[in-house]
Amino acid sequence: MITDPELRKMARERKLRLDIIEKDYALGWIIIGIYNSSLSNALIFKGGTALSKIYFPLTWRISEDLDFTLSDKSTITDIPHTLTDELPKIVEELSEGLTLEFKK
């Protein structure tokens, strides 16, 4: 878990506002939560955030969204219902294990 002073230091070093660094940090944990959930085999992480998080960490860009595509190998037939069920569980687990507060 990163501390508040560490987040503030990162914001200064990257010349970004603290809220942007905090959001990027929270998005990273959401990615981990999805990866550790039943959705991990159903969703493919893509887009600019994926490139930034995987190939260019800390050097390329900060994004505000997470883009996923449903895998061809997915057995999920009702993705809206599955996401509606699974995402709150993921957020709840992250909120319990971290000192992050996710607002609904």
Contacts in CASP RR format, 6 or more apart in sequence:
PFRMAT RR
TARGET T0000
AUTHOR 0000-0000-0000
METHOD contacts of the structure
MODEL  1
MITDPELRKMARERKLRLDIIEKDYALGWIIIGIYNSSLSNALIFKGGTA
LSKIYFPLTWRISEDLDFTLSDKSTITDIPHTLTDELPKIVEELSEGLTL
EFKK
1 98 0 8 1.000
1 99 0 8 1.000
2 25 0 8 1.000
7 18 0 8 1.000
7 21 0 8 1.000
7 22 0 8 1.000
7 25 0 8 1.000
8 18 0 8 1.000
10 21 0 8 1.000
11 17 0 8 1.000
11 18 0 8 1.000
11 20 0 8 1.000
11 21 0 8 1.000
14 21 0 8 1.000
14 58 0 8 1.000
16 62 0 8 1.000
20 62 0 8 1.000
21 62 0 8 1.000
23 62 0 8 1.000
23 64 0 8 1.000
24 62 0 8 1.000
24 63 0 8 1.000
26 100 0 8 1.000
26 102 0 8 1.000
27 49 0 8 1.000
27 63 0 8 1.000
27 64 0 8 1.000
27 66 0 8 1.000
28 53 0 8 1.000
29 94 0 8 1.000
29 98 0 8 1.000
29 100 0 8 1.000
30 66 0 8 1.000
30 90 0 8 1.000
30 91 0 8 1.000
30 94 0 8 1.000
31 45 0 8 1.000
31 53 0 8 1.000
31 66 0 8 1.000
32 94 0 8 1.000
33 90 0 8 1.000
33 93 0 8 1.000
33 94 0 8 1.000
34 40 0 8 1.000
34 43 0 8 1.000
34 45 0 8 1.000
34 68 0 8 1.000
34 90 0 8 1.000
37 86 0 8 1.000
37 89 0 8 1.000
37 90 0 8 1.000
38 86 0 8 1.000
39 82 0 8 1.000
39 83 0 8 1.000
39 86 0 8 1.000
39 90 0 8 1.000
41 71 0 8 1.000
41 73 0 8 1.000
41 74 0 8 1.000
42 70 0 8 1.000
42 71 0 8 1.000
42 74 0 8 1.000
42 75 0 8 1.000
42 76 0 8 1.000
42 79 0 8 1.000
42 82 0 8 1.000
43 68 0 8 1.000
43 69 0 8 1.000
43 70 0 8 1.000
43 71 0 8 1.000
43 74 0 8 1.000
44 68 0 8 1.000
44 69 0 8 1.000
44 70 0 8 1.000
44 71 0 8 1.000
45 53 0 8 1.000
45 54 0 8 1.000
45 66 0 8 1.000
45 67 0 8 1.000
45 68 0 8 1.000
46 67 0 8 1.000
46 68 0 8 1.000
46 69 0 8 1.000
47 67 0 8 1.000
48 61 0 8 1.000
48 63 0 8 1.000
48 67 0 8 1.000
49 63 0 8 1.000
49 65 0 8 1.000
49 66 0 8 1.000
49 67 0 8 1.000
50 67 0 8 1.000
51 60 0 8 1.000
52 60 0 8 1.000
52 61 0 8 1.000
52 62 0 8 1.000
52 63 0 8 1.000
70 76 0 8 1.000
70 79 0 8 1.000
76 82 0 8 1.000
91 102 0 8 1.000
94 100 0 8 1.000
94 102 0 8 1.000
95 101 0 8 1.000
95 102 0 8 1.000
END
